Amino acid sequence: DAKVSHVLSIIDPQEPEPEAFRFYPSHERLTLRFDDVVGVYPGFEPPGRDDVKKLLDFGQSLASSGKDGHLLVHCHAGISRSTAATAIVLAQHNPGRERDAFLALLDLRPHGWPNTRMVDFADELLDRKGALLMGLGEYRRALLARKPHLAEIIRNIGRGNELPK
């Protein structure tokens, strides 16, 4: 009923294909498979530059489709990979408004913590000269102002280096 035209699935490498998408009406879909990590760790597959390039190509195809598109982005928990992908696609189509792209997440997904590695690759590929990373920092400061308890959670999951200074 939501008239989803495009689906971006970001799935852990070992997870099976979600059954639900067989029942969606016709749509374009990109599936990326990598773990929600921000570095290289044994036993995990981090997002790579090529993954983010595919994401950007998909975002461009959505814009170029010539119709009103409705993009559904999902990952395992809806916190890190999907929020990064959403902000990246928003920023891709709104150069100079990277901060706004990230701050939109406060309403779209008010508990997200976008994957820094993905944002870093997108910043490079879009030649934004740090604007995406600055937008990410602004988002995190705004989120933590609303929900200061999240800082401890971020530290506990080993991503304390991503907390704004």
C-alpha positions as CSV (number, residue, x, y, z in Angstrom):
1,D,0.0,0.0,0.0
2,A,3.0,2.4,0.5
3,K,3.7,2.3,-3.3
4,V,7.4,1.4,-2.7
5,S,9.2,1.7,-6.1
6,H,12.7,1.0,-4.9
7,V,14.1,-1.2,-2.1
8,L,17.6,-1.1,-0.8
9,S,18.4,-4.1,1.4
10,I,21.6,-4.2,3.4
11,I,21.9,-7.7,4.8
12,D,24.5,-9.5,6.8
13,P,26.6,-11.7,4.5
14,Q,25.4,-15.0,6.0
15,E,21.6,-14.1,6.2
16,P,19.2,-15.6,3.7
17,E,17.2,-13.4,1.3
18,P,14.2,-11.9,3.1
19,E,11.0,-13.7,2.0
20,A,8.8,-10.7,2.4
21,F,10.0,-9.0,-0.8
22,R,8.6,-11.8,-3.0
23,F,5.2,-10.5,-2.0
24,Y,5.8,-6.8,-2.8
25,P,4.5,-5.3,-6.0
26,S,7.0,-4.8,-8.8
27,H,9.9,-2.7,-7.6
28,E,13.6,-2.2,-8.3
29,R,15.9,-3.6,-5.7
30,L,19.5,-3.5,-4.7
31,T,20.9,-6.0,-2.1
32,L,24.2,-5.2,-0.5
33,R,25.8,-7.8,1.9
34,F,28.2,-6.6,4.6
35,D,28.4,-6.5,8.4
36,D,27.7,-3.5,10.5
37,V,31.3,-2.7,11.3
38,V,33.3,0.5,10.8
39,G,36.7,-1.2,10.5
40,V,38.4,-4.4,9.4
41,Y,38.0,-7.1,12.0
42,P,38.6,-10.9,11.7
43,G,35.4,-12.8,10.9
44,F,33.5,-9.7,9.7
45,E,32.9,-8.3,6.2
46,P,33.0,-4.4,6.4
47,P,31.3,-2.2,3.9
48,G,33.6,-1.4,1.1
49,R,34.1,1.4,-1.4
50,D,32.4,-0.7,-4.1
51,D,29.4,-1.3,-1.9
52,V,28.9,2.5,-1.5
53,K,29.5,3.0,-5.2
54,K,26.6,0.6,-5.9
55,L,24.5,2.4,-3.4
56,L,25.2,5.7,-5.1
57,D,24.4,4.2,-8.5
58,F,21.1,2.9,-7.2
59,G,20.3,6.3,-5.7
60,Q,21.1,7.9,-9.1
61,S,18.8,5.3,-10.9
62,L,16.0,6.3,-8.5
63,A,16.4,10.0,-9.4
64,S,16.7,9.2,-13.1
65,S,13.7,6.9,-13.3
66,G,11.5,9.9,-14.3
67,K,8.7,8.9,-11.9
68,D,7.9,9.7,-8.3
69,G,10.0,7.1,-6.4
70,H,9.4,5.8,-3.0
71,L,12.6,4.3,-1.5
72,L,12.5,1.7,1.3
73,V,15.9,1.2,3.0
74,H,16.4,-1.5,5.5
75,C,19.1,-3.4,7.3
76,H,19.1,-5.9,10.2
77,A,18.3,-3.4,13.1
78,G,17.6,-0.2,11.2
79,I,20.2,1.7,13.2
80,S,23.5,2.0,11.4
81,R,23.7,0.8,7.8
82,S,20.3,1.8,6.7
83,T,20.5,5.3,8.3
84,A,23.9,5.8,6.7
85,A,22.5,4.8,3.3
86,T,19.4,7.0,3.7
87,A,21.5,10.1,4.6
88,I,23.9,9.3,1.7
89,V,21.2,9.2,-0.9
90,L,19.6,12.3,0.5
91,A,22.9,14.1,0.4
92,Q,23.7,12.8,-3.1
93,H,20.7,14.6,-4.5
94,N,21.1,17.8,-2.4
95,P,24.7,19.0,-2.8
96,G,25.6,21.6,-0.2
97,R,22.9,20.4,2.1
98,E,24.7,17.4,3.7
99,R,24.0,18.7,7.2
100,D,20.2,18.8,6.4
101,A,20.4,15.3,5.0
102,F,21.7,13.9,8.2
103,L,19.5,16.1,10.5
104,A,16.5,14.7,8.6
105,L,17.3,11.4,10.3
106,L,16.3,12.9,13.6
107,D,12.7,12.6,12.4
108,L,13.0,9.6,10.0
109,R,14.9,7.4,12.4
110,P,15.4,9.1,15.8
111,H,17.7,6.4,17.3
112,G,20.0,5.8,14.3
113,W,23.8,5.8,14.5
114,P,24.9,5.9,10.8
115,N,27.9,3.8,9.8
116,T,30.9,6.1,9.7
117,R,32.8,3.9,7.2
118,M,30.0,4.1,4.7
119,V,29.7,7.9,5.1
120,D,33.5,8.3,4.7
121,F,33.4,6.3,1.4
122,A,30.4,8.3,0.1
123,D,32.1,11.6,1.0
124,E,35.1,10.6,-1.1
125,L,33.1,9.2,-4.0
126,L,30.8,12.3,-4.2
127,D,33.9,14.6,-3.7
128,R,32.2,16.4,-0.8
129,K,35.5,17.3,0.8
130,G,34.4,16.3,4.3
131,A,30.9,17.8,4.2
132,L,29.2,14.4,4.7
133,L,31.4,13.7,7.7
134,M,30.7,17.1,9.1
135,G,26.9,16.5,8.6
136,L,27.3,13.2,10.4
137,G,29.0,14.9,13.3
138,E,26.2,17.5,13.5
139,Y,23.6,14.8,13.5
140,R,25.3,12.9,16.3
141,R,25.6,16.0,18.4
142,A,21.9,16.8,18.0
143,L,21.0,13.2,18.7
144,L,23.0,13.0,21.9
145,A,21.6,16.3,23.0
146,R,18.1,14.7,22.8
147,K,19.2,11.3,24.1
148,P,22.5,11.6,26.2
149,H,22.2,8.0,27.4
150,L,23.1,6.8,23.9
151,A,26.7,7.8,24.5
152,E,27.2,5.0,27.0
153,I,25.6,2.5,24.6
154,I,27.9,3.6,21.8
155,R,30.9,3.1,24.1
156,N,29.6,-0.3,25.2
157,I,29.4,-1.6,21.6
158,G,33.0,-0.6,20.9
159,R,32.3,2.5,18.8
160,G,33.1,5.2,21.4
161,N,35.6,6.7,18.9
162,E,32.6,7.8,16.9
163,L,31.3,10.0,19.7
164,P,31.6,13.7,18.8
165,K,34.3,15.6,20.7
